[in-house]
Amino acid sequence: MSRYLSGRIGQALLVLWAAFTLSFVLLQMLPGDAILIKFQDPSMGLSPAQIAEMRAAYGADMPLWQQYLHTLGSFLHGDFGFSIQAGVPVTELLVSNFPPTLRLAVLGFLLAVVLAGVIAFASNLLPLRWLKSALLTLPSLFISIPTFWLGIALIQVFSFRLGWIPVINPGEWVGLILPVITLAVPISAPLAQILIRSIDKVQTQPFVSVARAKGASRSRVLWLHVGRNATLPALTIAGLLFGELIAGALVTETVFGLNGIGQLTQQAVNNQDLAVLQAIVVISATAYVTINLLVDLVYPLLDPRLKTSVGVSS
């Protein structure tokens, strides 16, 4: 088990290093200079010598390999640098903008799990064939809807036409209803598809026939016997969907004008604030890798077969 654990942690660290390196290279290839964009403004009245001093203060005058090593070392110590546009530490911006995004992501993921569970289990319990077929088509429909289009459509219907949810000053929690739905619908689609396929596969196992032969009802077998085993594959895909969840949260915040990492990212892109963009990429990659690492470590505990194989390999 220790060998398995060290191997998974090593792979996670390798992915984080690759994400940092790739993002650093790509951001450095962007045209333009964020320091010149801000400080070369004639209204600021800075001389070329003063602008050169600002470049030296931000480390922009160093060779790229020195910038890479300096940035990597700073990140390892929890120092994400300074925002050129805001003039404050990047950590301060992340601390103030991350909680709203985290709240939106968690609520959206919980709603996605509920939607996927309802679709998967209802499609097996409902007696009407046409209704079952309609439920089975929902995941394909959900996954094909662009996040930004869904958000705009929900605003048009529920805010402008029906007037149920105000767009201006809706309140802290009321204002999250449409964004959470917008984020949850595309995420629920792959979860529902995996659950439906897993349920169909588990229902062919011999222990299901034994349970039915003992007089257990169809719903009881589905909830107590089939459901527990069918949710294991969905647990893996849930970890993989976290990256899509972060990306969906960024788009959703932009559509609904919410304060969070999405708005911060948009501002950083517009201003070419490389320090902020680098930090957001690394934080997102860290969250993604951490979630998937936890799933990999928990999965053998839930599936005895994997637990045995891990124990033997270690």
Summary of the structure (lengths in Angstrom):
residues: 314
radius of gyration: 24.5
end to end distance: 5.0
largest distance: 87.3
contacts: 944
relative contact order: 0.14
helix: 80%
strand: 1%
